[in-house]
Amino acid sequence: MTRSEEPGPEPARPRTSADPDSSTSPEHAASATAEQVREADTREEKPPPRAAVVYNPTKVDLEVLRATVDAAAEEASWGETSWIETTADDPGEAMARQAVEQGVDMVIAAGGDGTVRAVTQGLIGSDVALGLLPSGTGNLLARNLDLELKDLSQAVSTAFAGHDRSIDVGMARIRRKDGSEEELAFVVLAGLGLDAQMIEHTDEELKKKIGWLAYARAIANAVRGGNRIRMRIGVDAEPQRTRNMHTLLIGNCGNLPGNIVLLPEATLDDGKLDIVALRPDGFFGWLQIWSKVVVENYVLHRTEVGRRLQGAQKSVRALRYLTGKKVIVALRHPEPFELDGDGYGEVTAFQIEVLPRSLRVRVRPTD
């Protein structure tokens, strides 16, 4: 055999599926299949979303409410619902915090405006959505979100099948006569004067029977009071000024029962507080306020043509509009104070700030 005939190295053989180290070997395929099964199992084991209902037992028919909620939860493929009852001492804040700690995805407030306000306070800082089942007289937040006020089934359906909207929350730090302070959240309106006085002097039993008509006498008495509230007020970085007023209201939104549009430019997610100060001078002052609130804000502001005729939101002598992110008020004498339609006793001073888009609320799917 010559040198040229000596055998050379064996040529490289292409790797086949039969090779032990092939990525498509039976062992590798089995391993990949097992991994896919584990991933599928993990996906299947993910628990369904859960809701908690914080309810005021004096405002709801619990049997009907449970049946309606359970049916909607099942249809939407949600897990078992938790039920937490409010108490006279706590209208919902601690209950909402309890629900958040349980890991729920939504807390439904079933009660009046006080329940909604308290549940809101318990949800601030969490990523848990608020569902609304209006059950009171005012239903202020639901009204401003254009939610169903009378149809329980529709309201429950919105909670489970709607989508989330992030809205602002107002935070009020109030000081009482004894020097104690308290922080309270609100979603619609805070203030003193006309609204706080009518809330304080309205009979609750009569309110249950005839609704907002129960406020008529209290409103009449408050209107006769004159501009008697003396205060120092500052908005944002502006210097504080001393003023006499009849009523001061700080709002997150502006639609009230009875088709009253108090703050036509207020928006739930604009990061601002809308402020209105009432300083009527006798009968003609109240007539000016009535014309502004009823004729301009309600009638004209409802249409595109009316808004063009009305122009920008303008103050008049008896009614002044402001906007800001922070309001500071010090009162010469203690005055009744209200938040979202409920009275919170007398205060000597308060500070209100806006917490932009700090609450997620379930709204209609078409919004």
ZAMAR-502962 format. One line per 5 residues: number of its first residue (from 1); for each residue x, y, z of C-alpha. Coordinates in steps of 0.25 Angstrom, whole numbers, plus 5000, padded with zeros to 4 digits. Each point is the difference from the previous one (the first is absolute). Layout:
residues N
NUM = X:Y:Z  ...
This chain:
residues 367
1 = 5000:5000:5000  5006:5013:4996  4999:5013:5009  4988:5005:4991  4993:4988:5003
6 = 5001:5001:5015  4986:5001:5006  4997:5015:5004  4991:5004:5011  4985:4996:4999
11 = 4992:5011:4995  4990:5008:5010  4987:4993:5000  4987:5010:5001  4994:4999:5014
16 = 4986:4993:4999  4989:4999:5009  5005:4987:5005  5012:5006:5006  5000:5000:5015
21 = 5004:5015:5001  4990:5005:4990  4990:5011:5004  4989:4991:4995  5004:4988:5007
26 = 4989:4992:5007  5006:5004:5014  5000:5015:4996  4986:4999:4994  4995:4994:5013
31 = 5006:5011:5008  4994:5011:4991  4986:4993:5001  5001:5000:5015  5004:5014:5000
36 = 4988:5004:4992  4991:4992:5009  5005:5007:5012  4998:5014:4993  4986:4996:4996
41 = 4997:4995:5014  5005:5013:5006  4991:5008:4990  4988:4991:5004  5003:5001:5015
46 = 4999:5016:5000  4988:5003:5009  4988:5008:4994  4999:5014:5004  4992:5003:5013
51 = 4991:5011:5005  4996:5004:5014  4987:5007:5003  5000:5011:5011  4985:5002:5003
56 = 4992:5009:5009  4989:4990:5006  4990:5012:5002  5001:5004:4985  4999:4986:4992
61 = 4991:4988:4999  5012:4990:5003  4992:4988:4994  4998:5007:4987  5014:5006:5000
66 = 5007:4987:5002  4992:4992:4989  5003:5011:4990  5014:5001:5003  5003:4985:5000
71 = 4993:4999:4987  5008:5011:4994  5013:4995:5006  4997:4986:4994  4997:5005:4986
76 = 5013:5008:5000  5008:4988:5005  5004:5007:5013  5003:4992:5013  4992:5000:5013
81 = 4996:5013:5005  5003:5005:5014  4989:5008:5008  5004:5010:5011  4989:5008:5008
86 = 5003:5014:5004  4997:5005:5014  4995:5012:5007  5014:5004:5004  5007:4997:4987
91 = 4992:5002:4987  5010:4992:4991  5014:5005:5001  5006:4988:5009  4991:4990:4992
96 = 5006:5005:4987  5014:4999:5005  4997:4986:5005  4995:4996:4986  5013:5005:4994
101 = 5008:4992:5010  4992:4988:4995  5006:5002:4986  4987:5003:4993  5000:5007:4987
106 = 4987:5009:5002  4993:5006:5012  4985:5003:4997  4994:5010:5009  4985:4997:5002
111 = 4994:5012:5008  4998:5015:5001  5010:5011:4997  5007:4998:5014  5003:4985:4996
116 = 5006:5004:4987  5008:5011:5007  5005:4991:5011  5004:4988:4990  5007:5010:4991
121 = 5009:5004:5012  5003:4986:5002  5004:4998:4986  5009:5012:4998  5014:4995:4997
126 = 4996:4986:4996  4998:4995:4986  4986:4994:5003  4989:5006:4992  4987:5005:5006
131 = 4986:4995:4995  4988:5008:5003  4986:4995:5004  4992:5013:5003  4991:4998:5011
136 = 4998:5014:5007  4993:5013:4997  5011:5008:4993  5008:4989:4993  5010:5012:4997
141 = 5012:4993:4994  4991:4990:4992  4992:5012:4995  5013:5007:4995  5005:4987:4993
146 = 4987:4999:4993  4997:4986:5006  4987:4993:5002  4993:5005:5013  4988:4992:5000
151 = 5002:4986:4993  5008:4991:5010  5003:4990:4989  5006:5010:4991  5008:5006:5011
156 = 5006:4986:5003  5003:4997:4986  5008:5013:4999  5008:4996:5012  5004:4987:4994
161 = 5000:5002:4985  5004:5015:5000  5013:5006:4998  5009:5009:5010  5001:5015:5000
166 = 5010:5007:5009  4994:5012:5007  5005:5011:5010  4997:4999:5014  4999:5012:5010
171 = 5007:4999:5014  4995:5009:5011  5008:5002:5013  4990:5006:5009  5003:5006:5014
176 = 4989:5000:5011  4997:5009:5012  5008:4992:5009  5013:5001:4991  4999:4985:4995
181 = 5002:4998:4985  4995:4989:4991  5002:4997:4985  4988:4996:4992  4999:4997:4985
186 = 4989:5004:4991  4997:4998:4985  4989:5011:4997  4999:5012:5009  5004:5006:5013
191 = 4996:5013:5007  4993:5008:5010  4988:5010:4999  4987:4996:4993  5003:4986:4997
196 = 5006:4996:5014  4989:5008:5007  4989:4993:4993  5006:4986:5002  5001:5003:5015
201 = 4986:5005:5002  4993:4989:4991  4992:4989:5006  5006:4987:4996  4987:4992:5001
206 = 4993:5011:4991  5011:4999:4990  4998:4985:4999  4985:5002:4997  5000:5012:4990
211 = 5015:5001:4996  5006:5014:4996  4987:5007:5003  5003:4998:5015  5011:5011:4998
216 = 4990:5011:4997  4998:5006:5014  5015:4999:5003  5003:5007:4987  4990:5011:5003
221 = 5006:5002:5014  5014:5000:4994  4997:5010:4989  4995:5010:5010  5014:4999:5008
226 = 5007:5011:4992  5015:5000:4997  5004:4997:5015  5011:4991:4998  5013:5007:5002
231 = 5013:4993:4996  5014:5001:4995  5002:4993:4987  5011:4997:4991  5001:4992:4987
236 = 5013:4994:4995  5012:5010:5002  4990:5012:5000  5001:5009:5013  4989:4997:5010
241 = 4989:5010:5001  4989:5002:5010  4985:4999:4994  4986:5000:5004  4992:4989:4993
246 = 4987:4993:5001  5005:4987:4994  5014:4994:4995  5000:4987:4992  5012:4992:4995
251 = 4996:4990:4989  5006:4988:4993  4988:5000:4991  4988:5009:4998  4987:4993:4998
256 = 4990:4999:5012  4986:4994:5001  4989:5008:4995  5007:5002:4987  5009:5011:5007
261 = 5013:5003:4993  5008:5007:5010  5014:4999:4994  4998:4998:4985  5015:5000:4997
266 = 5003:4990:5010  5006:4987:4995  5003:4987:5008  5014:4998:4994  5006:5014:4998
271 = 5009:5001:5012  4993:5012:5005  4990:5005:5011  4989:5008:4995  4995:5011:5010
276 = 4988:5008:5001  4997:5011:5010  4986:5005:5003  4999:5015:5004  4985:5004:4997
281 = 4996:5014:5004  4985:4998:5004  4989:4995:4990  5007:5005:4988  5013:4993:5003
286 = 4992:4987:5001  4993:5003:4987  5014:5002:4994  5005:4986:5005  4987:4993:4996
291 = 5002:5006:4986  5014:4996:4999  4998:4986:5005  4987:4996:4994  4999:5008:4987
296 = 5015:5001:4996  5006:4987:5006  4989:4991:4998  4992:5005:4988  5011:5006:4991
301 = 5012:4991:5004  4992:4988:4995  5002:5003:4986  5012:5004:4991  4992:5013:4995
306 = 4997:5003:5015  5014:4999:5004  5005:5009:4989  4990:5010:5004  5004:4999:5014
311 = 5015:5001:4998  5010:4997:5010  4995:4997:5014  4999:5014:5006  4997:5005:5014
316 = 4989:5010:5004  4999:5009:5012  4993:4990:5009  5007:4987:4995  5015:4999:4997
321 = 5007:4988:4994  5015:4996:5003  5009:4988:4997  5012:4995:5007  5007:4988:5005
326 = 5000:5004:5015  4990:5008:5008  5003:5005:5015  4989:5006:5008  5000:5005:5015
331 = 4986:5004:5006  4998:5011:5010  4989:4991:5006  4997:4985:4999  4991:4996:4989
336 = 4993:4987:4995  5008:4993:4990  4996:4990:4989  5006:4990:4991  4993:4993:4989
341 = 4986:5003:5006  5003:4996:5014  5003:5009:5012  5013:4998:5008  4997:5010:5011
346 = 5006:5014:5003  5014:5004:4995  5008:5012:5003  5010:4998:4988  5002:4991:4989
351 = 5010:4997:4988  4996:4993:4988  5009:4994:4989  4998:4992:4987  5006:4986:4998
356 = 5000:4999:4985  4995:4987:4994  5002:4993:5013  4987:4991:4999  4996:4990:4990
361 = 4985:4999:4998  4992:4990:4991  4992:5007:4990  4991:4996:4988  5007:4992:4989
366 = 4997:5010:4990  5006:5012:5007
